[in-house]
Amino acid sequence: QVQLVESGGGLVQPGGSLRLSCVASGSIFSIYDMGWYRQAPGAQRELVASITRGGSTNYPDSVKGRFTISRDNAKKTVYLQMNSLKPDDTAVYYCNAALGRFDYWGQGTQVTVSS
């Protein structure tokens, strides 16, 4: 089993940057595929970045070129660097760890982009 704790959210002006962190505990971190999702009020949860245990990354067009996901297996941490933030990026951001039929989520961290 994996426990995930996100941090780094907050209020930022349009065009600004934030870096989210997700620290894992309780299992072997390196074997999990990791992802960042977000959910805005009234919307479905959507994937914003993923990184496989092999280091391959994937982004939807809405964040490609602005967001970067990375992982540090020694620190059991996955990061999401978010640049050029827009008001549409406002949401609760969730960390996810996946391995086969096992799927774990953090509690989420709020990101608000507003002037």
C-alpha positions in Angstrom: 0.0 0.0 0.0 1.1 3.6 -0.7 0.3 6.8 1.1 0.7 10.0 -0.8 0.9 13.5 0.5 0.9 16.5 -1.8 2.2 20.0 -1.1 3.1 23.2 -2.9 -0.3 24.5 -3.9 -1.4 28.1 -3.3 -2.4 31.3 -4.9 -0.5 32.6 -7.9 -1.0 35.3 -10.4 -1.5 34.5 -14.1 1.8 33.9 -15.8 3.4 32.7 -12.5 4.8 29.4 -11.5 4.4 26.8 -8.8 6.0 23.4 -8.1 3.9 20.7 -6.5 5.5 17.8 -4.6 4.0 14.4 -3.7 5.8 12.3 -1.2 5.1 8.6 -1.0 5.5 6.2 1.9 4.7 2.6 2.7 5.9 0.8 -0.4 8.5 0.6 -3.1 8.0 3.9 -4.9 10.1 3.1 -8.0 7.8 0.4 -9.3 4.7 2.7 -9.6 3.6 4.7 -12.5 2.9 8.2 -11.1 0.5 10.9 -12.3 -0.9 14.3 -11.4 -4.6 15.0 -11.9 -6.7 18.0 -11.3 -10.4 18.6 -10.6 -12.1 22.0 -10.9 -15.4 22.7 -9.3 -18.2 21.1 -11.3 -15.8 19.3 -13.6 -14.5 15.8 -13.9 -11.0 14.8 -12.7 -8.5 15.0 -15.5 -5.0 13.9 -16.1 -2.4 16.7 -16.4 0.9 14.7 -16.4 2.1 11.2 -16.0 5.5 9.5 -15.7 6.1 5.8 -15.9 8.4 3.8 -13.7 10.8 3.9 -16.7 10.7 7.7 -16.9 8.4 8.2 -19.9 6.2 11.2 -19.6 2.9 12.2 -21.1 0.9 15.5 -21.1 -2.4 16.6 -22.5 -2.3 19.4 -25.0 -3.8 21.9 -22.5 -0.6 21.8 -20.4 2.1 20.6 -22.9 5.0 23.0 -22.9 4.0 24.6 -19.6 4.0 21.7 -17.1 6.8 19.2 -16.4 6.5 16.1 -14.3 9.6 14.5 -12.8 10.4 11.9 -10.1 13.1 11.2 -7.6 12.9 7.6 -6.6 15.5 8.0 -3.9 13.3 10.6 -2.2 10.1 8.8 -3.1 8.8 12.0 -4.5 7.1 13.1 -7.8 7.1 16.8 -8.8 4.9 18.9 -11.1 6.6 22.1 -12.2 3.9 24.5 -13.5 4.8 27.5 -15.5 2.9 30.2 -17.4 -0.1 29.4 -15.2 -3.6 30.5 -16.4 -6.8 31.0 -14.5 -8.1 27.8 -16.2 -5.5 25.9 -14.3 -7.3 26.6 -11.0 -8.3 23.3 -9.4 -7.4 20.8 -6.7 -4.4 18.8 -7.9 -4.1 15.2 -6.9 -1.2 12.8 -7.0 -1.8 9.2 -8.1 0.3 6.0 -7.9 -0.7 3.1 -10.1 0.5 -0.5 -10.4 -1.8 -3.0 -12.1 -5.1 -3.1 -10.4 -3.7 -1.0 -7.5 -4.5 2.7 -7.5 -3.7 5.2 -4.8 -4.6 8.9 -4.4 -3.4 11.8 -2.2 -5.7 14.2 -0.5 -5.1 17.0 -3.0 -3.6 20.5 -2.9 -5.5 23.6 -4.1 -4.0 25.7 -6.9 -5.6 29.1 -7.5 -4.5 31.3 -10.4 -6.0 34.7 -10.0 -4.9 38.4 -10.1 
